[in-house]
Amino acid sequence: MSTSGKKAGQVSSAVIRAALTVIFYTVVVMVFVVGIRSAYAFGYEVFDSGSVAAEPGTDKLFVVEEGMSTAECMDSLEKSGLIRDKTVAMIQEFFYQYDIYPGTYTLNTSMTTKEILQALDEGPAQTATTQLTDSAGPSVQEGTREVIEEDE
């Protein structure tokens, strides 16, 4: 191979190596930026989560069964449309050291996740039990996870 051929090979190798280095660092920076944005959004939700609906929202009866785990409760809250993200709710429940007591609760879709957790920490109110027994609609039996929307 001639000297000019060797130099051309070395130059092309250097250019390829430089291009791959630039591509590698660009990908690293992009992953870093996306990760930071995602972490910020998640942290914002944990410390300042909004409600599912605007005021006045919809009242719903929510039943927490005896022996129900926190994960099951948060899953039921998410499925019933009372919270947006069960993972955020579980972190808030752990971070703020809330306890979840079994019973029937009247919750509103305009309540924030923190407000819902505070209600579950205070225990069931008598109004939810009274509304269940006084309503002409279907009744909720003890031990169910059924969510019933109230008529406004």
C-alpha positions, 0 to 999 in steps of 0.5 A, spaced: 500 500 500 502 506 498 503 512 503 497 516 500 493 510 501 495 509 508 494 516 510 487 516 506 485 510 511 488 513 517 484 519 515 477 516 514 478 512 520 479 518 524 473 521 521 469 515 523 471 515 530 470 522 531 463 521 528 461 515 532 464 519 538 459 525 537 453 520 536 455 517 542 455 523 546 449 526 543 445 520 545 447 520 552 445 527 552 438 526 549 437 520 554 439 525 560 435 530 558 429 526 557 430 522 564 431 529 567 424 531 564 421 525 566 423 525 573 421 532 574 414 531 572 414 525 576 416 529 582 411 534 581 406 529 581 408 526 588 408 533 591 403 537 587 398 532 584 392 535 581 385 532 581 382 528 576 376 533 574 375 540 576 370 543 581 364 541 582 366 534 580 362 528 582 361 524 588 362 517 589 362 512 594 368 508 595 369 502 599 375 499 602 375 492 604 378 489 611 384 487 609 385 490 603 392 492 601 395 499 599 396 497 592 389 494 591 386 500 594 390 505 590 388 500 584 381 501 585 381 508 586 385 509 579 380 504 576 374 508 579 377 515 576 378 518 583 386 518 582 390 519 576 396 515 578 396 509 583 404 509 583 404 517 585 398 515 590 402 509 593 408 514 594 404 519 597 401 514 602 408 512 604 411 519 604 406 522 608 405 516 613 397 515 611 394 509 614 388 507 610 382 504 614 376 500 612 369 503 611 365 506 606 367 513 604 364 519 600 370 522 595 369 527 589 373 527 583 375 534 584 379 532 590 387 531 590 390 525 591 393 528 598 386 530 600 383 523 598 389 520 602 387 524 608 380 522 608 382 515 608 387 516 613 381 519 618 376 513 617 370 513 614 365 518 615 358 517 618 355 520 612 357 515 607 354 510 611 347 514 612 347 515 604 348 507 603 342 505 607 338 511 605 339 511 598 333 508 594 338 505 589 343 499 589 346 497 596 353 496 597 354 490 601 360 489 606 366 487 603 365 489 596 370 494 592 364 497 588 364 504 586 357 507 585 356 514 582 351 518 586 345 522 583 346 530 583 
